[in-house]
């Protein structure tokens, strides 16, 4: 197939270039999908720009689940599983989780960079152009590293682009009709539960090679449960923050920056350690779901509640 031939061409280029381009492509690939980037987005929400941060989070978590639904529906094997001639860059294998189609890293790039471009790009056209370049470069990096086909990254961009367009319509309606946030939150949570039911009940390819399962569906489902948990925890937190907390980032203080920086530590612990602690009780899939639900609720409601308390205290102390 042409997609495999294209990846073989890039593989020959990668081998000829040696270590010249691969680390750069790996950096570009990881930039949009690393825990550091997600932490930075949370910090922006807490301490820099609440409105943009909420818009960014809304785009990221929803598009993540949308792409995971597509992945676990299509169940397309990774390129090197389909053709043994392909040997992806070793460093890229660690984050090449789940099925291949669509690309999750491309979705992350399109959601994050696309949100920046949509929010700030109208007044700064150069920034909009830069964000488009970063999306395309991330998509190409997944091909260059040998972990995704061209159709994988194109589908990731297309699905996320459609989701950002839909969210733009939702955001516009929320401006006109603030009470519409309750149906939005209910629909988001219902989507998360429906996705989990679909992941759990649908059938998966069960191909064996020399008596061993070629791709384990339970391993492939982990990212889907994580994305569903993130959406399920996000929307209640988003609703609580919108209706009752409404913390401010318009008058930022050193104390708010410090609180936001300190709040990243529990966030990292929830992400890294809680799934391991819960796995013995719930199994790995539900451990990921519950951990990500708590993580999203922590970002959207628990930390904002602390910021509100800090701001009320600061207001009392002012003359």
Rosetta blueprint (number, residue, H / E / L):
1 X L
2 X H
3 X H
4 X H
5 X H
6 X H
7 X H
8 X H
9 X H
10 X H
11 X H
12 X H
13 X H
14 X H
15 X H
16 X H
17 X H
18 X L
19 X L
20 X L
21 X L
22 X H
23 X H
24 X H
25 X H
26 X H
27 X H
28 X H
29 X H
30 X H
31 X H
32 X L
33 X L
34 X L
35 X H
36 X H
37 X H
38 X H
39 X H
40 X H
41 X H
42 X H
43 X H
44 X H
45 X H
46 X H
47 X H
48 X H
49 X L
50 X H
51 X H
52 X H
53 X H
54 X H
55 X H
56 X H
57 X H
58 X H
59 X H
60 X H
61 X H
62 X H
63 X H
64 X H
65 X H
66 X H
67 X H
68 X H
69 X H
70 X H
71 X H
72 X H
73 X H
74 X H
75 X L
76 X L
77 X L
78 X L
79 X H
80 X H
81 X H
82 X H
83 X L
84 X L
85 X L
86 X L
87 X L
88 X L
89 X L
90 X H
91 X H
92 X H
93 X H
94 X L
95 X L
96 X L
97 X L
98 X L
99 X L
100 X L
101 X L
102 X L
103 X L
104 X H
105 X H
106 X H
107 X H
108 X H
109 X H
110 X H
111 X H
112 X H
113 X H
114 X H
115 X H
116 X H
117 X H
118 X H
119 X H
120 X H
121 X L
122 X L
123 X L
124 X L
125 X H
126 X H
127 X H
128 X H
129 X H
130 X H
131 X H
132 X H
133 X H
134 X H
135 X H
136 X H
137 X H
138 X H
139 X H
140 X H
141 X H
142 X H
143 X H
144 X H
145 X L
146 X L
147 X L
148 X L
149 X L
150 X H
151 X H
152 X H
153 X H
154 X H
155 X H
156 X H
157 X H
158 X H
159 X H
160 X H
161 X H
162 X H
163 X H
164 X H
165 X H
166 X H
167 X H
168 X H
169 X H
170 X H
171 X H
172 X H
173 X H
174 X H
175 X H
176 X H
177 X L
178 X H
179 X H
180 X H
181 X H
182 X H
183 X H
184 X H
185 X H
186 X H
187 X H
188 X H
189 X H
190 X H
191 X H
192 X H
193 X H
194 X H
195 X H
196 X H
197 X H
198 X H
199 X H
200 X H
201 X H
202 X L
203 X L
204 X L
205 X L
206 X L
207 X L
208 X E
209 X E
210 X L
211 X L
212 X E
213 X E
214 X L
215 X L
216 X L
217 X H
218 X H
219 X H
220 X H
221 X L
222 X H
223 X H
224 X H
225 X H
226 X H
227 X H
228 X H
229 X H
230 X H
231 X H
232 X H
233 X H
234 X H
235 X H
236 X H
237 X H
238 X H
239 X H
240 X H
241 X H
242 X H
243 X H
244 X H
245 X H
246 X L
247 X L
248 X L
249 X L
250 X L
251 X L
252 X L
253 X L
254 X H
255 X H
256 X H
257 X H
258 X H
259 X H
260 X H
261 X H
262 X H
263 X H
264 X H
265 X H
266 X H
267 X H
268 X H
269 X H
270 X H
271 X H
272 X H
273 X H
274 X H
275 X H
276 X H
277 X H
278 X H
279 X H
280 X H
281 X H
282 X H
283 X L
284 X H
285 X H
286 X H
287 X H
288 X H
289 X H
290 X H
291 X H
292 X H
293 X H
294 X H
295 X H
296 X H
297 X H
298 X H
299 X H
300 X H
301 X H
302 X H
303 X H
304 X H
305 X H
306 X H
307 X H
308 X H
309 X H
310 X H
311 X H
312 X H
313 X H
314 X H
315 X H
316 X H
317 X H
318 X L
319 X L
